[in-house]
Amino acid sequence: MKKLVTTLCTVAALAVVANVSFAANAVRISQVYGGGGGTGAATYNQDYVELFNASGSAVNIGGWALEYGSAAGNWGSSAGNYFVFPAGATLQPCSYLLVTAGTVGTGGAPNPVLGDYNGTMNLSATGGKVGLFNAVNANLACGSELAGTLVDKVAYGTANCAEVAAVGALSITTGAVRNNGGVDDTDNNSLDFTSGLPPAP
């Protein structure tokens, strides 16, 4: 899998060089799991969001913010609904970064890998949205984001603010997984992500 992702990453980097109109950012959200700790057969006991750097260069994400919004709510409606990466935080080329989120619940197994960071966001298991910003956009509505700050976003279930169309509804056993190991990014959530899969950070 690592070899495949590296190959895809190289191809993606070449595509960006060859096509200056390519819309995708190098760093994007690659997985969202909001069913952590859910009563019953939850896959994991904690929510998480995974990022992927599809470029061939390290990206300094210090000061960037990962923000959650309910299906119809604002981005980062409270301090508990966003996580700010510390100064100097760096995402290496063709690499992933895991932010575990919210409280550890009683349902589900521990995440199979340790989070690089831990945030306080409690994601909805079925419908919500997650945005990656290069500056905090606290308690702002969809469409009112600070100019030039939105890096990537994914909406799932009935949530507003999707890139074209939302990913399908998720559950305590499924997550939104970006296709081809995180490489696909056409700026259409419904095409770039597959829902209904057991997530594997």
Helices and strands as residue ranges (DSSP letters): H 2-18, E 27-33, E 47-53, E 59-60, E 65-70, G 79-81, E 82-84, E 90-91, E 95-101, E 117-119, E 128-133, E 150-156, E 175-178, G 180-182, H 189-192, E 193-197
